């Protein structure tokens, strides 16, 4: 199967190989779980791209970036893509060789970009200075590189959005007036934007390549130091010593924990939500006694299985997995009984008030008075009756509406 895939790649054109390798590179950048076989195919496609670029003579050391055509600019990225894929394919056994190979490809990419005048001036000055003031200038160099990387990413996003808008407007113009769509202007704008997009992509790749090369160099130095130490002291002795030390540490930890467990008595859990909140806010102490009978809702393993807490581990877990809000202090039934009790008390008070109102002083004046008060009441009743009779007589003599008869014309 490997030979057939090689033959198939050899038969592919350079643009097809590059597009295939670029898709694998984008997939590996977005997803870190890409399998080794896919990464190997991407490396193989990029290696074929390098061979075809060399045979076709696409680039020359006598050229600059202005001499390279827009369609060939993207092939400058081949060593950079290959370096990143190589770094992701290596295992632990041959890691140092993989790091060296990846760094070689990164140096090849940066040196070619330098020849094409694509590397920023401050990066060239920093590399020319070498070790002088390396610690002082490292932070400033990192900040400047990060700013260039963010600017390149923003520019690429802007170019992609502009290209999409132009495509939508071109399709709309083609639908409205198919005879004259202005294809020449669109092609010129697309060519300029495509060139600008690839140059921006190369600038972004240079920033990433410089960061990656520094990281791989540090990793290589660290692995080389470890390998050298293992050669001096022996792999077996170091590994066995590390295992023995770890085993001794674990045994000591378990022994001390078992000794502490004999004398450690678990505290009684606080089952009242309101009392627990009072303790947290400083209004009460844990040692105080409380006679709350209600139990808050329980979360955790015991509530999931629907049984009671059977072990100390489940008790601790049930204490940990509690809600962040205050739990209710009574059930719905208890709240209903409390409300009914309040209603009964209110009804009793209302009935008592009505009874007092019916027996108040303003109803007693209509009752017959004790002693010699009957004559006055009789005189009052006779005077009222006389007044009522006189009013009735007046109504008979003056019927309702009689005063308005003078206003009517026929009255």
N, C-alpha and C positions, 0 to 999 in steps of 0.2 A: 504493500500500500504506500510506503514511503517513496519508492522509485516512481510510481505513477503520479504522485503529487508533484515530485520534482519536475517531471517531464511536462506536466500541465502548467506549472509556473514558468517554465522556460518558453512555452509557446505563447504565453500572455504578453501583451504589449506593456510598455513602460507606464503609461497612465493607469492601466488596469491594475498592475502590480502595486503601484503607489497608493491607489484608492483602497485596495484590499488591506495593505499594511496600515494605512492611516485609520481605517475603521477599527482594526484590532487595537491600535494604540489608544484611540478614544475610548474603546470598551474597557481596556485595562486601567485607564485613568479614572473612569467613572465607577468601575466595579473592581474591588481588590480581590475578588474570588474567582478571577478568570483562571481556567485550568492551564496547566503547563503545556499541553499540546497546542492550544490556540496561540499561546505566546511563542512557541517554537515555530509555528507556521508564519507568524508575523515577522520574526527574525529572519526566516528563510526568504520571505518575499522582499524584505529590505536588502538583504545581501544580493539577491538577483537584481534589484534596482541599482545598487552600487556598481555591479558588473556592467550593466547596460549603459549607465551614465559614463563609465570609463571608456567603453567601446565606442559610444557615439561621440565622445569628446564634447559634451555639452558645456563644460566650464574650462576656462583657461586662466592661468595666473596673470596673464597680461590684461585681463578684462577687469572692469569695475561693475558695480551694481547697475549702473546705467546701461551697460552693454548687454546685460542678461535680459532676455525676453520675458514677458509676463508669464507665459506658459511654462518656462523652465525655472522660475523663482522657487516654486514649491519643492523642487528636488534638492535644494540646499538643506532642507530639514531631514533628509534621509539619515545621516549619521546621528543626529539628536534622537530621532525616534528609535533607532537601533540601540543606542546606549541605554535608553530607559527600559526597553523590553529586555535587554540582556540582564540588567540589574534585577529584574523581577523573576527571571527564570532560574537563577542560581539557588542551590541548596546550601546546607551547612557544611558539607564536606569540602566542596570546591568553591567556597565563598570568596576567598582571597583572589583566586584566578578570575572569577566573575567580576569582582570589583576592579581589577586591573584592566580587564578588557573593556568594561564600560567607561572607565576613565580615559582610556585611549581614544575611544570614539568621541567622547565629549571634547577632548583636546583637538581632535581633527575638525570637529564642527566649529569650535571657537576660532581656531587658526584660519580656516577658510573664510569665516565671516570677517575676521580681522583684515584679511587680504582684500575682501570686497568692501572694506570701509563701513561695516555694519555694526561694529562693536563701539559702544560709547567711549568718549575720551577719558572720562574719569576712571573707567575700568582699566584702560591701558596704562594710565599713570600709576594706579595702585599696583598693577603687576610689575611695572618697571622699577618701582621703588623697592620691591622685594620685602625684606624683613624690617626695614626702617619704619619706626612708628606704627608697626602692624597692629598693636593692641589699641592704640589711640584712634587710628583711622578705621578700624573694623566696624564700629557702630555707625559712623557716618556713611561708610560704603554700603552697609546693609540697608540703611534708611533710604539712600538714593536709589538703590536697586529695587527696593520694594515700591517706591513711588513710580518708577518707570514701568514696573510690572502692572500696577493698578491702572496707569494711564493707557497702556497697551490693551488691557482687557476692556476698558471703557470704550476705547476707539473701535475695537473689533465689534463690540455690541452695537455701537452707533452705525457702523458700516453695514452690518447685517440688517438692521431695521430700515436703513435707507434703501437697501437693495430690495427688501420686501415691499416697501411702499412704491418704489418705481415699477416693480413687477405688477402690482395691483393696478396702478394707473395705466400701464401699457396694455394690460388685458381689457380694461374698461374702454380705453380709446380704440382698441381693435374691434370691440363689439359695437361701438357707436359709429365709427367711420372706418370700415375695413379698407377703403381705397388708399388712405394716406395716414400712416401711423407713425412716421418719423423714425424708422428703424435705424438710420445712420447715427442720429444723435444718441439713441438709446445704447447702441453698441459702443460708441465712444465713451459714454459715461460708465458703462459696465466695465470696459477695459481698464479705465483709470482707477475705478474703485477696486477692481480685482487686484491690480498691482499694489495699491495701497494696503489692501487687506493682507496680502502675502508678506509684504515688508513689515507690517505690524506684527504678524504671526512670528516672523523670524526674530524680531526684537524681543517679543515675549519669550521665545524659546531660548534666546541668549541669557536672559535673566534666570530662567529655570536651570539652564545648564551650568551656570556659574555656581548657583546654590547647591545643585546636586553634586558637582565635582568636589566642593569643600566637604560635604557630608560623607561622600564615599571615601575621601582621603582620610578623614578621621576614623571611619570604621575600619579601614585597612590597617591603619597604625595600631588600633586597639587589638584587632585580631592577630596581627603579627606579634605584638608583645605577649599575648596569651600563649600563642603557639611556641614562642621562644622559651617562655617559662616552663611550659609542659615538656619541652625537649630537655631542659636542664634538670628538672626534678622528677620527671617520669609521669606518664599519664596515669598509671595504675595507682601509684602512691597518692597523687593528688585527689583522684576521684574517690578512693577508699577513705581518705582522711575527711573529705567533705561529707560523705555518707555517714561515717561514724559520729562526726560532730552533730549532724542534724538528728540522728537517732537518739543521741544522749540528751539533746535539748528537749525533744518531744517526751522522752521518758521522765525527765525531771519535772516538766510541766504537768504531766498527768499525775505523778506521785504527789506533788504539792496540792493539786486540786482535790485529790481524794482525801488528803489529810485535812484540808480546810472544810470539806463537806461534812465531816463527822461533827464538828462543833458549830456549824452554821445552821441556824434555825430560820426558816423562811418567815418573813413578816406576813401578818394577816392582811389580806388584800382589802382595800377600801371599796365597798360595794355600793356606796351611796354617791351618786354623781354630784349632788349639791355640796355635800361635805368635802368631797375631793376638790371641787372648785374653790371652796372656802380655804382649804389648806394651801392651795396653789397661790391664792391671792393674799394670804397672810391673815385672814380673819379667824382662823382656827389652827390648832396644832394636831399632829397625828396622834399624839398620846391621849387626846380628849376622847371621852366616851360619847357615842351618839346612838340614839335609839331609833334610827330610821329603819322601817321594816321593808321598804320597797327595794327591789333589785333592778339595776339598770340592764339594758339589753347587752348581751354578750356577743362579741365578735371573735373570730379566730377559729382554731381547729375544733374546739368543743362545739361551737354553734354550727359548724359546717357538717359535722357527722351527726348532729342531733342528739348527742349523748352528754353525759356529765364529764367533768374534768377528772381524769384518772391518773394523771402523772404530774410531777412538778414541772416538766417541760411544757405540758399543755397549759398549766396554770400561768406560767410566765408569758407564754405566747398569747393567751387570752387577755392578759394585762397590757401587752404591747399593742395589739391590734384593736385599738379603741378609736372611736370617731373624735374629730377635733372639736365638735360642738358639744354644748351641754345636753345631756340626756334628760328625758322627762322624769320628774320626781314622783309621779303617780300614774296609774293606768287610766284608761278611758272610763272604766266602770267606777273607779274611785272618784274621778272628777265629776261624773254624773250624780253620784250619791251626795257629794259635797254641794253641788248646785241645787239639788232637790232640798237639802237641809236648809240652805239659804233662802229658798223660795218659801218653804213652810214658815220659817221665822218671820219673813216679810209679811206673809198673809196674816199671821197672828197679830203682828203689830198694827197692820191696817185695820183689822176687825176691832181691836181695842180702841183705836183712834175714832172709828165710826161710832162706837158705843159711847165714848166720852162726848162726842159732838152732839149726839141725840139727847144727852142728859145735861146739857150746858145751861147757863143762866138765861139765854135769850129765849128758850122755850118755856121757862117757868113763869114769865109774866102773863101768859095767857091762861094760866091755871088760876082757880079761885083762891084768893088769899085767906089766910087764917086770921080770925079776929074780926074787926069792924070795917072791913074794906068792901063789903058788898054794896053799900049805898052809893059809893063813888062810881063803881063799875056800872050800876044800873043807870045813873045819871048820864054817864058817857054813852051807854048804848042808846038811850032815848034821844040824846042830842044828835047822834049819828043817824038814827032813823028819821028824825025830822029833816035833817039836811038832805037825806036821800029822797024823801017824799017831795021836797021843794024842787029838787033838781028834775025829778020826773015830771012835775007839773010844768016846769019851764020848757022841757023838751016837747010836751004836748002842744004848747002854744007856739013854739018855734021849731017847726019840722026841719029836717036836715036839708040844707041848700036853699032855705028861704031867703037868706041874705043876698043871694045872687040874682033874684028875680027882677030887680031893678035894672040889671045890665042887659037883659034880653029885650029885643025890640017889640015883642008881642006880650010883654009881661004885665 
